[in-house]
């Protein structure tokens, strides 16, 4: 996933980041699922993605953005995972 750090805060706030990530995850999760492997747990995968995005930033992300970013990543992973597995997402 290519991250535009200049627009990251706005993309997180608007949901664009989450939706773009979900689309990418759907492709990868389908490949994993079709190969017979189990999909990773959402929290585990979200933590890995958040770490990669944070490490790619020129400067550390502010705490609010980092928190919101993780929440958006987690939601994208949960949604993509559920879609590939044919599960319904529980509304919060």
N, CA, C and O atoms as CSV, one atom per row, in Angstrom:
chain,resi,resn,atom,element,x,y,z
A,1,UNK,N,N,0.842,-1.177,0.000
A,1,UNK,CA,C,0.000,0.000,0.000
A,1,UNK,C,C,0.886,1.237,0.000
A,1,UNK,O,O,1.807,1.372,0.806
A,2,UNK,N,N,0.584,2.116,-0.908
A,2,UNK,CA,C,1.286,3.394,-0.932
A,2,UNK,C,C,0.545,4.366,-0.026
A,2,UNK,O,O,-0.664,4.562,-0.155
A,3,UNK,N,N,1.286,4.967,0.885
A,3,UNK,CA,C,0.692,5.907,1.834
A,3,UNK,C,C,1.137,7.309,1.464
A,3,UNK,O,O,2.334,7.576,1.354
A,4,UNK,N,N,0.187,8.199,1.274
A,4,UNK,CA,C,0.481,9.608,1.019
A,4,UNK,C,C,0.469,10.295,2.374
A,4,UNK,O,O,-0.589,10.645,2.897
A,5,UNK,N,N,1.648,10.485,2.934
A,5,UNK,CA,C,1.749,11.042,4.282
A,5,UNK,C,C,1.317,12.503,4.338
A,5,UNK,O,O,0.947,13.003,5.401
A,6,UNK,N,N,1.363,13.182,3.204
A,6,UNK,CA,C,0.910,14.576,3.153
A,6,UNK,C,C,-0.595,14.685,3.398
A,6,UNK,O,O,-1.059,15.639,4.020
A,7,UNK,N,N,-1.345,13.713,2.911
A,7,UNK,CA,C,-2.800,13.751,3.055
A,7,UNK,C,C,-3.326,12.699,4.029
A,7,UNK,O,O,-4.536,12.494,4.124
A,8,UNK,N,N,-2.430,12.035,4.751
A,8,UNK,CA,C,-2.830,10.925,5.609
A,8,UNK,C,C,-3.891,11.320,6.632
A,8,UNK,O,O,-4.882,10.609,6.804
A,9,UNK,N,N,-3.693,12.432,7.302
A,9,UNK,CA,C,-4.649,12.832,8.337
A,9,UNK,C,C,-6.047,13.038,7.750
A,9,UNK,O,O,-7.034,12.584,8.328
A,10,UNK,N,N,-6.132,13.714,6.613
A,10,UNK,CA,C,-7.419,13.923,5.954
A,10,UNK,C,C,-8.010,12.628,5.427
A,10,UNK,O,O,-9.222,12.422,5.488
A,11,UNK,N,N,-7.154,11.753,4.907
A,11,UNK,CA,C,-7.626,10.476,4.378
A,11,UNK,C,C,-8.166,9.574,5.494
A,11,UNK,O,O,-9.127,8.831,5.296
A,12,UNK,N,N,-7.537,9.653,6.661
A,12,UNK,CA,C,-8.026,8.892,7.811
A,12,UNK,C,C,-9.371,9.456,8.261
A,12,UNK,O,O,-10.313,8.705,8.513
A,13,UNK,N,N,-9.452,10.775,8.360
A,13,UNK,CA,C,-10.686,11.422,8.822
A,13,UNK,C,C,-11.861,11.163,7.872
A,13,UNK,O,O,-12.996,10.989,8.317
A,14,UNK,N,N,-11.591,11.140,6.586
A,14,UNK,CA,C,-12.668,10.969,5.599
A,14,UNK,C,C,-13.050,9.505,5.360
A,14,UNK,O,O,-14.088,9.226,4.760
A,15,UNK,N,N,-12.225,8.583,5.820
A,15,UNK,CA,C,-12.468,7.164,5.565
A,15,UNK,C,C,-11.833,6.661,4.286
A,15,UNK,O,O,-11.906,5.470,3.987
A,16,UNK,N,N,-11.209,7.552,3.523
A,16,UNK,CA,C,-10.575,7.154,2.267
A,16,UNK,C,C,-9.442,6.149,2.503
A,16,UNK,O,O,-9.299,5.183,1.754
A,17,UNK,N,N,-8.646,6.379,3.537
A,17,UNK,CA,C,-7.553,5.461,3.850
A,17,UNK,C,C,-8.106,4.065,4.142
A,17,UNK,O,O,-7.606,3.074,3.612
A,18,UNK,N,N,-9.141,3.989,4.989
A,18,UNK,CA,C,-9.745,2.710,5.360
A,18,UNK,C,C,-10.279,1.985,4.130
A,18,UNK,O,O,-10.054,0.786,3.968
A,19,UNK,N,N,-10.979,2.700,3.271
A,19,UNK,CA,C,-11.586,2.069,2.105
A,19,UNK,C,C,-10.522,1.584,1.117
A,19,UNK,O,O,-10.650,0.498,0.554
A,20,UNK,N,N,-9.487,2.374,0.908
A,20,UNK,CA,C,-8.398,1.958,0.010
A,20,UNK,C,C,-7.699,0.716,0.549
A,20,UNK,O,O,-7.393,-0.213,-0.198
A,21,UNK,N,N,-7.451,0.713,1.851
A,21,UNK,CA,C,-6.801,-0.440,2.468
A,21,UNK,C,C,-7.700,-1.667,2.389
A,21,UNK,O,O,-7.222,-2.763,2.097
A,22,UNK,N,N,-8.982,-1.501,2.641
A,22,UNK,CA,C,-9.927,-2.624,2.567
A,22,UNK,C,C,-9.895,-3.270,1.182
A,22,UNK,O,O,-9.895,-4.494,1.058
A,23,UNK,N,N,-9.868,-2.434,0.145
A,23,UNK,CA,C,-9.828,-2.963,-1.226
A,23,UNK,C,C,-8.571,-3.799,-1.455
A,23,UNK,O,O,-8.635,-4.867,-2.065
A,24,UNK,N,N,-7.441,-3.318,-0.971
A,24,UNK,CA,C,-6.195,-4.069,-1.131
A,24,UNK,C,C,-6.228,-5.360,-0.328
A,24,UNK,O,O,-5.770,-6.403,-0.794
A,25,UNK,N,N,-6.768,-5.283,0.873
A,25,UNK,CA,C,-6.838,-6.462,1.723
A,25,UNK,C,C,-7.758,-7.533,1.130
A,25,UNK,O,O,-7.471,-8.726,1.228
A,26,UNK,N,N,-8.854,-7.104,0.521
A,26,UNK,CA,C,-9.764,-8.076,-0.104
A,26,UNK,C,C,-9.028,-8.946,-1.109
A,26,UNK,O,O,-9.195,-10.166,-1.123
A,27,UNK,N,N,-8.225,-8.327,-1.936
A,27,UNK,CA,C,-7.468,-9.064,-2.949
A,27,UNK,C,C,-6.532,-10.072,-2.281
A,27,UNK,O,O,-6.521,-11.250,-2.638
A,28,UNK,N,N,-5.753,-9.603,-1.319
A,28,UNK,CA,C,-4.796,-10.483,-0.646
A,28,UNK,C,C,-5.456,-11.568,0.184
A,28,UNK,O,O,-5.020,-12.719,0.174
A,29,UNK,N,N,-6.513,-11.199,0.905
A,29,UNK,CA,C,-7.223,-12.186,1.729
A,29,UNK,C,C,-7.880,-13.260,0.877
A,29,UNK,O,O,-7.919,-14.426,1.270
A,30,UNK,N,N,-8.392,-12.881,-0.278
A,30,UNK,CA,C,-8.998,-13.886,-1.169
A,30,UNK,C,C,-7.944,-14.889,-1.633
A,30,UNK,O,O,-8.203,-16.090,-1.704
A,31,UNK,N,N,-6.768,-14.386,-1.943
A,31,UNK,CA,C,-5.692,-15.286,-2.366
A,31,UNK,C,C,-5.319,-16.241,-1.235
A,31,UNK,O,O,-5.160,-17.442,-1.457
A,32,UNK,N,N,-5.181,-15.710,-0.034
A,32,UNK,CA,C,-4.839,-16.543,1.122
A,32,UNK,C,C,-5.934,-17.586,1.350
A,32,UNK,O,O,-5.655,-18.775,1.505
A,33,UNK,N,N,-7.168,-17.123,1.367
A,33,UNK,CA,C,-8.307,-18.004,1.631
A,33,UNK,C,C,-8.433,-19.080,0.557
A,33,UNK,O,O,-8.668,-20.245,0.878
A,34,UNK,N,N,-8.282,-18.711,-0.696
A,34,UNK,CA,C,-8.397,-19.669,-1.795
A,34,UNK,C,C,-7.277,-20.699,-1.795
A,34,UNK,O,O,-7.433,-21.791,-2.342
A,35,UNK,N,N,-6.147,-20.355,-1.182
A,35,UNK,CA,C,-5.042,-21.309,-1.105
A,35,UNK,C,C,-5.223,-22.300,0.045
A,35,UNK,O,O,-4.431,-23.228,0.213
A,36,UNK,N,N,-6.285,-22.085,0.837
A,36,UNK,CA,C,-6.565,-23.009,1.935
A,36,UNK,C,C,-5.955,-22.608,3.261
A,36,UNK,O,O,-6.135,-23.300,4.264
A,37,UNK,N,N,-5.240,-21.505,3.278
A,37,UNK,CA,C,-4.646,-21.040,4.534
A,37,UNK,C,C,-5.675,-20.249,5.331
A,37,UNK,O,O,-6.629,-19.702,4.779
A,38,UNK,N,N,-5.458,-20.204,6.635
A,38,UNK,CA,C,-6.329,-19.413,7.499
A,38,UNK,C,C,-5.935,-17.949,7.397
A,38,UNK,O,O,-4.757,-17.611,7.273
A,39,UNK,N,N,-6.933,-17.097,7.449
A,39,UNK,CA,C,-6.663,-15.660,7.435
A,39,UNK,C,C,-6.139,-15.241,8.797
A,39,UNK,O,O,-6.546,-15.790,9.821
A,40,UNK,N,N,-5.227,-14.257,8.810
A,40,UNK,CA,C,-4.683,-13.803,10.094
A,40,UNK,C,C,-5.769,-13.132,10.936
A,40,UNK,O,O,-6.744,-12.604,10.402
A,41,UNK,N,N,-5.588,-13.158,12.241
A,41,UNK,CA,C,-6.498,-12.438,13.124
A,41,UNK,C,C,-6.427,-10.953,12.804
A,41,UNK,O,O,-5.357,-10.422,12.507
A,42,UNK,N,N,-7.569,-10.292,12.867
A,42,UNK,CA,C,-7.640,-8.876,12.491
A,42,UNK,C,C,-6.718,-8.014,13.341
A,42,UNK,O,O,-6.016,-7.157,12.804
A,43,UNK,N,N,-6.704,-8.220,14.649
A,43,UNK,CA,C,-5.885,-7.375,15.517
A,43,UNK,C,C,-4.394,-7.558,15.241
A,43,UNK,O,O,-3.634,-6.590,15.264
A,44,UNK,N,N,-3.980,-8.784,14.984
A,44,UNK,CA,C,-2.583,-9.061,14.675
A,44,UNK,C,C,-2.164,-8.376,13.375
A,44,UNK,O,O,-1.131,-7.709,13.312
A,45,UNK,N,N,-2.976,-8.551,12.356
A,45,UNK,CA,C,-2.659,-7.980,11.050
A,45,UNK,C,C,-2.707,-6.453,11.094
A,45,UNK,O,O,-1.864,-5.787,10.493
A,46,UNK,N,N,-3.684,-5.902,11.800
A,46,UNK,CA,C,-3.805,-4.447,11.922
A,46,UNK,C,C,-2.583,-3.855,12.620
A,46,UNK,O,O,-2.086,-2.804,12.215
A,47,UNK,N,N,-2.105,-4.514,13.649
A,47,UNK,CA,C,-0.921,-4.023,14.363
A,47,UNK,C,C,0.297,-4.022,13.438
A,47,UNK,O,O,1.102,-3.092,13.469
A,48,UNK,N,N,0.428,-5.053,12.625
A,48,UNK,CA,C,1.554,-5.108,11.684
A,48,UNK,C,C,1.471,-3.981,10.654
A,48,UNK,O,O,2.470,-3.321,10.368
A,49,UNK,N,N,0.287,-3.766,10.104
A,49,UNK,CA,C,0.111,-2.710,9.097
A,49,UNK,C,C,0.367,-1.344,9.720
A,49,UNK,O,O,1.042,-0.507,9.119
A,50,UNK,N,N,-0.162,-1.109,10.911
A,50,UNK,CA,C,0.048,0.171,11.592
A,50,UNK,C,C,1.527,0.417,11.836
A,50,UNK,O,O,2.008,1.539,11.677
A,51,UNK,N,N,2.247,-0.623,12.221
A,51,UNK,CA,C,3.685,-0.491,12.454
A,51,UNK,C,C,4.412,-0.113,11.170
A,51,UNK,O,O,5.296,0.743,11.190
A,52,UNK,N,N,4.055,-0.730,10.072
A,52,UNK,CA,C,4.677,-0.430,8.783
A,52,UNK,C,C,4.392,1.016,8.379
A,52,UNK,O,O,5.297,1.732,7.949
A,53,UNK,N,N,3.127,1.449,8.518
A,53,UNK,CA,C,2.764,2.820,8.155
A,53,UNK,C,C,3.503,3.813,9.050
A,53,UNK,O,O,4.019,4.818,8.562
A,54,UNK,N,N,3.557,3.544,10.346
A,54,UNK,CA,C,4.250,4.443,11.269
A,54,UNK,C,C,5.740,4.528,10.962
A,54,UNK,O,O,6.316,5.615,11.003
A,55,UNK,N,N,6.368,3.406,10.659
A,55,UNK,CA,C,7.800,3.407,10.345
A,55,UNK,C,C,8.106,4.142,9.049
A,55,UNK,O,O,9.207,4.667,8.882
A,56,UNK,N,N,7.144,4.186,8.130
A,56,UNK,CA,C,7.364,4.851,6.858
A,56,UNK,C,C,7.267,6.368,6.911
A,56,UNK,O,O,7.666,7.053,5.969
A,57,UNK,N,N,6.741,6.892,8.004
A,57,UNK,CA,C,6.583,8.343,8.142
A,57,UNK,C,C,7.943,9.001,8.385
A,57,UNK,O,O,8.790,8.454,9.091
A,58,UNK,N,N,8.141,10.175,7.795
A,58,UNK,CA,C,9.391,10.916,7.970
A,58,UNK,C,C,9.583,11.336,9.428
A,58,UNK,O,O,10.703,11.364,9.938
A,59,UNK,N,N,8.478,11.658,10.082
A,59,UNK,CA,C,8.494,12.028,11.494
A,59,UNK,C,C,7.452,11.174,12.200
A,59,UNK,O,O,6.503,10.710,11.569
A,60,UNK,N,N,7.618,10.962,13.496
A,60,UNK,CA,C,6.590,10.190,14.214
A,60,UNK,C,C,5.212,10.845,14.074
A,60,UNK,O,O,5.089,12.069,14.131
A,61,UNK,N,N,4.192,10.027,13.891
A,61,UNK,CA,C,2.828,10.536,13.787
A,61,UNK,C,C,2.382,11.037,15.151
A,61,UNK,O,O,2.764,10.481,16.181
A,62,UNK,N,N,1.569,12.096,15.155
A,62,UNK,CA,C,1.080,12.564,16.448
A,62,UNK,C,C,0.178,11.484,17.042
A,62,UNK,O,O,-0.369,10.647,16.323
A,63,UNK,N,N,0.034,11.518,18.360
A,63,UNK,CA,C,-0.667,10.448,19.073
A,63,UNK,C,C,-2.110,10.271,18.612
A,63,UNK,O,O,-2.581,9.142,18.471
A,64,UNK,N,N,-2.817,11.376,18.377
A,64,UNK,CA,C,-4.208,11.269,17.929
A,64,UNK,C,C,-4.299,10.614,16.559
A,64,UNK,O,O,-5.138,9.741,16.336
A,65,UNK,N,N,-3.437,11.035,15.643
A,65,UNK,CA,C,-3.449,10.456,14.307
A,65,UNK,C,C,-3.075,8.980,14.376
A,65,UNK,O,O,-3.704,8.157,13.711
A,66,UNK,N,N,-2.078,8.634,15.158
A,66,UNK,CA,C,-1.658,7.232,15.275
A,66,UNK,C,C,-2.798,6.370,15.823
A,66,UNK,O,O,-3.020,5.256,15.347
A,67,UNK,N,N,-3.515,6.881,16.817
A,67,UNK,CA,C,-4.646,6.144,17.384
A,67,UNK,C,C,-5.749,5.960,16.347
A,67,UNK,O,O,-6.244,4.852,16.141
A,68,UNK,N,N,-6.127,7.057,15.698
A,68,UNK,CA,C,-7.189,6.992,14.686
A,68,UNK,C,C,-6.787,6.127,13.499
A,68,UNK,O,O,-7.613,5.407,12.937
A,69,UNK,N,N,-5.521,6.201,13.125
A,69,UNK,CA,C,-5.006,5.376,12.036
A,69,UNK,C,C,-5.161,3.901,12.377
A,69,UNK,O,O,-5.621,3.120,11.545
A,70,UNK,N,N,-4.782,3.511,13.592
A,70,UNK,CA,C,-4.913,2.110,13.981
A,70,UNK,C,C,-6.378,1.673,13.951
A,70,UNK,O,O,-6.687,0.574,13.489
A,71,UNK,N,N,-7.269,2.514,14.435
A,71,UNK,CA,C,-8.697,2.181,14.437
A,71,UNK,C,C,-9.206,1.959,13.007
A,71,UNK,O,O,-9.967,1.026,12.749
A,72,UNK,N,N,-8.783,2.814,12.095
A,72,UNK,CA,C,-9.193,2.677,10.690
A,72,UNK,C,C,-8.602,1.422,10.060
A,72,UNK,O,O,-9.271,0.737,9.287
A,73,UNK,N,N,-7.361,1.125,10.387
A,73,UNK,CA,C,-6.722,-0.089,9.864
A,73,UNK,C,C,-7.451,-1.310,10.397
A,73,UNK,O,O,-7.754,-2.230,9.638
A,74,UNK,N,N,-7.735,-1.329,11.689
A,74,UNK,CA,C,-8.425,-2.463,12.293
A,74,UNK,C,C,-9.793,-2.672,11.644
A,74,UNK,O,O,-10.173,-3.804,11.346
A,75,UNK,N,N,-10.516,-1.603,11.430
A,75,UNK,CA,C,-11.827,-1.713,10.799
A,75,UNK,C,C,-11.710,-2.232,9.362
A,75,UNK,O,O,-12.520,-3.052,8.930
A,76,UNK,N,N,-10.712,-1.759,8.630
A,76,UNK,CA,C,-10.495,-2.231,7.258
A,76,UNK,C,C,-10.179,-3.721,7.244
A,76,UNK,O,O,-10.702,-4.461,6.410
A,77,UNK,N,N,-9.328,-4.163,8.161
A,77,UNK,CA,C,-8.956,-5.577,8.222
A,77,UNK,C,C,-10.161,-6.427,8.619
A,77,UNK,O,O,-10.429,-7.458,8.002
A,78,UNK,N,N,-10.890,-5.991,9.654
A,78,UNK,CA,C,-12.064,-6.751,10.094
A,78,UNK,C,C,-13.099,-6.869,8.977
A,78,UNK,O,O,-13.667,-7.939,8.755
A,79,UNK,N,N,-13.336,-5.772,8.283
A,79,UNK,CA,C,-14.335,-5.753,7.224
A,79,UNK,C,C,-13.923,-6.649,6.054
A,79,UNK,O,O,-14.726,-7.438,5.557
A,80,UNK,N,N,-12.682,-6.525,5.625
A,80,UNK,CA,C,-12.195,-7.342,4.507
A,80,UNK,C,C,-12.197,-8.817,4.882
A,80,UNK,O,O,-12.589,-9.666,4.081
A,81,UNK,N,N,-11.765,-9.115,6.082
A,81,UNK,CA,C,-11.722,-10.498,6.553
A,81,UNK,C,C,-13.130,-11.093,6.572
A,81,UNK,O,O,-13.349,-12.203,6.088
A,82,UNK,N,N,-14.066,-10.356,7.126
A,82,UNK,CA,C,-15.451,-10.826,7.204
A,82,UNK,C,C,-16.040,-11.026,5.813
A,82,UNK,O,O,-16.754,-11.997,5.567
A,83,UNK,N,N,-15.740,-10.115,4.919
A,83,UNK,CA,C,-16.275,-10.221,3.553
A,83,UNK,C,C,-15.751,-11.463,2.854
A,83,UNK,O,O,-16.510,-12.177,2.200
A,84,UNK,N,N,-14.467,-11.722,2.989
A,84,UNK,CA,C,-13.876,-12.893,2.339
A,84,UNK,C,C,-14.414,-14.185,2.953
A,84,UNK,O,O,-14.622,-15.172,2.248
A,85,UNK,N,N,-14.637,-14.175,4.265
A,85,UNK,CA,C,-15.136,-15.374,4.935
A,85,UNK,C,C,-16.655,-15.499,4.871
A,85,UNK,O,O,-17.221,-16.499,5.316
A,86,UNK,N,N,-17.317,-14.476,4.314
A,86,UNK,CA,C,-18.767,-14.509,4.199
A,86,UNK,C,C,-19.472,-14.321,5.530
A,86,UNK,O,O,-20.572,-14.834,5.732
A,87,UNK,N,N,-18.843,-13.590,6.436
A,87,UNK,CA,C,-19.419,-13.331,7.750
A,87,UNK,C,C,-20.042,-11.963,7.779
A,87,UNK,O,O,-19.659,-11.076,7.017
A,88,UNK,N,N,-21.005,-11.794,8.661
A,88,UNK,CA,C,-21.604,-10.468,8.856
A,88,UNK,C,C,-20.808,-9.722,9.906
A,88,UNK,O,O,-20.377,-10.292,10.908
A,89,UNK,N,N,-20.621,-8.435,9.656
A,89,UNK,CA,C,-19.972,-7.578,10.653
A,89,UNK,C,C,-21.021,-7.151,11.656
A,89,UNK,O,O,-22.129,-6.771,11.277
A,90,UNK,N,N,-20.680,-7.209,12.933
A,90,UNK,CA,C,-21.569,-6.719,13.972
A,90,UNK,C,C,-21.405,-5.222,14.058
A,90,UNK,O,O,-20.278,-4.727,14.103
A,91,UNK,N,N,-22.512,-4.481,14.082
A,91,UNK,CA,C,-22.408,-3.028,14.214
A,91,UNK,C,C,-22.125,-2.682,15.647
A,91,UNK,O,O,-22.618,-3.334,16.568
A,92,UNK,N,N,-21.315,-1.634,15.838
A,92,UNK,CA,C,-20.961,-1.248,17.200
A,92,UNK,C,C,-21.787,-0.127,17.726
A,92,UNK,O,O,-21.595,0.300,18.865
